[in-house]
């Protein structure tokens, strides 16, 4: 949400306040530090010095969130009470399952599928989509067990990312302004028409959001 500031004094005051927040590594209403590293003035984007022009609330991006139903198994000793080779009961057998996973039935009554790289976390299994939550301590953002940590929008949102092949503006396309760790907060930009930009289009800072990974 872009806020309009008409008085120069008002803008200066807001900028100072934002600078203090950045220096502390905090954003009001959230206890995590912003993890973006956008450089001021690149490709027509809104520089961090002007970040007081937008409402610094956390925006929602598409991704799976942990719920009570997908909580971690904290005590491996309890696995004996669960389906064989599927302690977290996500329908996937652990990689060290001693028998053919297809010969076992999940808690839902379907044959287990192989390849679970973390049988204590029901959010981590082959084919998992993007997860917004930060990885648990000691674990990475490879939620889909393919041995790679894939970020939702890993590359910087620069002017070139906003211009389509036909030279039109990819209005509404969103991404992070810099490298952001899985589940961490970062500066979120959106491609918008920008008459002041030579291309007439560029990334504009719209808020902060968590980086989904899989």
PALOSE-765371 format. One record per residue (C-alpha): x, y negated, z negated; residue in one letter. Coordinates in pm, whole numbers, plus 50000, padded with zeros to 5 digits. Each point is the difference from the previous one (the first is absolute). Layout:
% residues N
+-------+-------+-------+----+
:     x :     y :     z : aa :
+-------+-------+-------+----+
:     X :     Y :     Z :  a :
...
+-------+-------+-------+----+
% end
This chain:
% residues 214
+-------+-------+-------+----+
:     x :     y :     z : aa :
+-------+-------+-------+----+
: 50000 : 50000 : 50000 :  x :
: 50160 : 49675 : 50111 :  x :
: 49938 : 49708 : 49766 :  x :
: 50005 : 49647 : 50139 :  x :
: 50202 : 49740 : 49812 :  x :
: 49945 : 49644 : 50114 :  x :
: 50225 : 49806 : 49761 :  x :
: 50378 : 50020 : 50019 :  x :
: 50026 : 49985 : 49621 :  x :
: 49759 : 50290 : 49966 :  x :
: 50204 : 50210 : 50241 :  x :
: 50322 : 49922 : 49814 :  x :
: 49848 : 50102 : 49669 :  x :
: 49869 : 50329 : 50138 :  x :
: 50334 : 50074 : 50165 :  x :
: 50184 : 49949 : 49670 :  x :
: 49756 : 50233 : 49823 :  x :
: 50048 : 50266 : 50265 :  x :
: 50377 : 49962 : 49974 :  x :
: 49983 : 50070 : 49628 :  x :
: 49795 : 50313 : 50062 :  x :
: 50246 : 50123 : 50260 :  x :
: 50295 : 49931 : 49771 :  x :
: 49840 : 50213 : 49731 :  x :
: 49929 : 50277 : 50250 :  x :
: 49633 : 49993 : 49907 :  x :
: 49668 : 49912 : 50154 :  x :
: 49712 : 49904 : 49774 :  x :
: 49765 : 50290 : 49939 :  x :
: 50253 : 50276 : 50080 :  x :
: 50305 : 50131 : 49820 :  x :
: 50201 : 50108 : 50305 :  x :
: 50249 : 49781 : 50182 :  x :
: 49943 : 49898 : 50362 :  x :
: 50242 : 50204 : 50210 :  x :
: 49992 : 49816 : 50336 :  x :
: 50300 : 49821 : 50149 :  x :
: 49852 : 49776 : 50270 :  x :
: 50233 : 49724 : 50120 :  x :
: 49852 : 49652 : 50007 :  x :
: 49887 : 49865 : 50333 :  x :
: 50059 : 50306 : 50219 :  x :
: 49780 : 50032 : 50308 :  x :
: 49743 : 49754 : 49874 :  x :
: 49924 : 50192 : 49682 :  x :
: 49912 : 49820 : 49678 :  x :
: 50316 : 49963 : 49791 :  x :
: 50003 : 50105 : 49636 :  x :
: 50057 : 49633 : 49910 :  x :
: 49647 : 49939 : 50127 :  x :
: 49852 : 50302 : 49825 :  x :
: 49800 : 49770 : 49772 :  x :
: 49771 : 49949 : 50298 :  x :
: 49850 : 50346 : 49957 :  x :
: 49819 : 50177 : 49723 :  x :
: 50250 : 50246 : 49847 :  x :
: 49752 : 50274 : 49921 :  x :
: 50069 : 50363 : 50088 :  x :
: 49837 : 50101 : 50328 :  x :
: 49882 : 50352 : 50075 :  x :
: 50153 : 50192 : 50291 :  x :
: 49884 : 50340 : 50116 :  x :
: 50140 : 50285 : 49796 :  x :
: 49921 : 50270 : 49745 :  x :
: 50003 : 49918 : 49630 :  x :
: 50053 : 50236 : 49711 :  x :
: 49691 : 50085 : 49797 :  x :
: 49930 : 50210 : 49692 :  x :
: 49927 : 50290 : 50235 :  x :
: 50350 : 49972 : 50153 :  x :
: 50203 : 49946 : 49685 :  x :
: 50343 : 50162 : 49962 :  x :
: 50038 : 50337 : 49832 :  x :
: 50209 : 49896 : 49701 :  x :
: 50053 : 50344 : 49848 :  x :
: 50119 : 50274 : 50240 :  x :
: 49918 : 50255 : 49729 :  x :
: 49633 : 49950 : 50086 :  x :
: 50052 : 50123 : 50357 :  x :
: 49916 : 50356 : 49895 :  x :
: 49643 : 49885 : 49946 :  x :
: 49977 : 49871 : 50359 :  x :
: 49992 : 50167 : 50340 :  x :
: 50314 : 50203 : 50073 :  x :
: 50254 : 49789 : 50194 :  x :
: 49769 : 49697 : 49982 :  x :
: 50042 : 49846 : 49658 :  x :
: 49876 : 49656 : 50109 :  x :
: 49705 : 50162 : 50184 :  x :
: 50036 : 49789 : 50314 :  x :
: 49948 : 50300 : 50228 :  x :
: 50368 : 50037 : 50091 :  x :
: 50235 : 50268 : 49870 :  x :
: 50334 : 49899 : 49850 :  x :
: 50312 : 50050 : 50209 :  x :
: 50125 : 50268 : 49759 :  x :
: 49682 : 50207 : 50014 :  x :
: 50113 : 50366 : 49988 :  x :
: 49710 : 50130 : 50213 :  x :
: 49830 : 49908 : 50326 :  x :
: 49803 : 49682 : 49922 :  x :
: 49724 : 50102 : 50240 :  x :
: 49925 : 50302 : 49785 :  x :
: 49908 : 49776 : 49707 :  x :
: 49684 : 49795 : 49957 :  x :
: 49997 : 49643 : 49878 :  x :
: 49774 : 49872 : 49724 :  x :
: 49759 : 49906 : 50281 :  x :
: 49990 : 50358 : 50128 :  x :
: 50202 : 49932 : 50317 :  x :
: 50332 : 50167 : 50091 :  x :
: 50300 : 49808 : 49868 :  x :
: 50214 : 49820 : 50255 :  x :
: 50379 : 50006 : 49960 :  x :
: 50251 : 49720 : 49957 :  x :
: 49923 : 49815 : 49676 :  x :
: 50325 : 49823 : 49905 :  x :
: 49869 : 49893 : 49658 :  x :
: 49755 : 50241 : 49841 :  x :
: 49957 : 49774 : 49696 :  x :
: 49859 : 49706 : 50199 :  x :
: 49663 : 50042 : 50177 :  x :
: 50068 : 49688 : 50210 :  x :
: 50311 : 50151 : 50160 :  x :
: 49944 : 50266 : 50267 :  x :
: 50055 : 50060 : 50375 :  x :
: 49787 : 49773 : 50218 :  x :
: 49933 : 49744 : 49727 :  x :
: 49908 : 49653 : 50123 :  x :
: 50141 : 49671 : 49870 :  x :
: 49999 : 49964 : 49621 :  x :
: 49995 : 49651 : 49848 :  x :
: 50105 : 50091 : 49646 :  x :
: 50369 : 49986 : 49903 :  x :
: 50168 : 50342 : 49990 :  x :
: 50030 : 50148 : 49649 :  x :
: 50340 : 49962 : 49830 :  x :
: 50260 : 50226 : 50159 :  x :
: 49799 : 50049 : 50318 :  x :
: 50014 : 49820 : 50335 :  x :
: 49731 : 49882 : 50243 :  x :
: 50000 : 50316 : 50212 :  x :
: 49638 : 50081 : 49920 :  x :
: 49947 : 50226 : 50305 :  x :
: 50298 : 50230 : 49932 :  x :
: 50169 : 49943 : 50337 :  x :
: 50331 : 49896 : 49833 :  x :
: 49962 : 49643 : 50125 :  x :
: 49873 : 49693 : 49820 :  x :
: 49781 : 49824 : 50255 :  x :
: 49883 : 49647 : 49923 :  x :
: 49665 : 49865 : 50122 :  x :
: 50148 : 49694 : 50169 :  x :
: 50374 : 50030 : 49960 :  x :
: 50126 : 49742 : 50248 :  x :
: 49982 : 49627 : 49943 :  x :
: 49695 : 49823 : 50137 :  x :
: 50167 : 49750 : 50230 :  x :
: 49865 : 49799 : 50289 :  x :
: 50087 : 50277 : 50247 :  x :
: 49780 : 50246 : 49811 :  x :
: 49702 : 49768 : 50044 :  x :
: 50027 : 49959 : 50380 :  x :
: 49846 : 50274 : 50214 :  x :
: 50127 : 50102 : 50344 :  x :
: 49747 : 49774 : 50169 :  x :
: 50138 : 49711 : 49787 :  x :
: 49681 : 49980 : 49796 :  x :
: 50009 : 49972 : 49622 :  x :
: 49945 : 50316 : 49796 :  x :
: 49773 : 49812 : 49761 :  x :
: 49937 : 50184 : 49675 :  x :
: 50301 : 50234 : 50019 :  x :
: 50154 : 50026 : 49653 :  x :
: 50334 : 50106 : 49862 :  x :
: 50257 : 49921 : 49737 :  x :
: 50246 : 49714 : 50030 :  x :
: 50307 : 50211 : 49927 :  x :
: 50098 : 50337 : 49860 :  x :
: 49773 : 50099 : 49711 :  x :
: 50043 : 50311 : 49785 :  x :
: 49722 : 50258 : 49982 :  x :
: 49725 : 49886 : 49766 :  x :
: 50174 : 49667 : 49932 :  x :
: 49851 : 49657 : 50058 :  x :
: 50111 : 49803 : 50304 :  x :
: 49904 : 49697 : 50207 :  x :
: 49725 : 50095 : 50247 :  x :
: 49971 : 49810 : 50328 :  x :
: 49736 : 49994 : 50270 :  x :
: 50033 : 49902 : 50363 :  x :
: 49800 : 49685 : 50064 :  x :
: 49970 : 49735 : 50268 :  x :
: 50259 : 49735 : 49918 :  x :
: 49999 : 49698 : 50233 :  x :
: 50320 : 49872 : 49835 :  x :
: 50183 : 50317 : 50106 :  x :
: 50161 : 50002 : 50348 :  x :
: 49816 : 50324 : 50078 :  x :
: 49672 : 49862 : 49862 :  x :
: 49988 : 50297 : 49764 :  x :
: 50193 : 50118 : 49697 :  x :
: 49996 : 50169 : 49658 :  x :
: 49838 : 49808 : 49716 :  x :
: 50038 : 50094 : 49634 :  x :
: 49659 : 50111 : 49868 :  x :
: 50078 : 50152 : 49660 :  x :
: 50182 : 50283 : 49830 :  x :
: 49925 : 50371 : 50019 :  x :
: 50146 : 50340 : 49913 :  x :
: 50197 : 50191 : 50260 :  x :
: 49827 : 50331 : 50087 :  x :
: 50229 : 50294 : 50083 :  x :
: 49963 : 50360 : 50104 :  x :
+-------+-------+-------+----+
% end
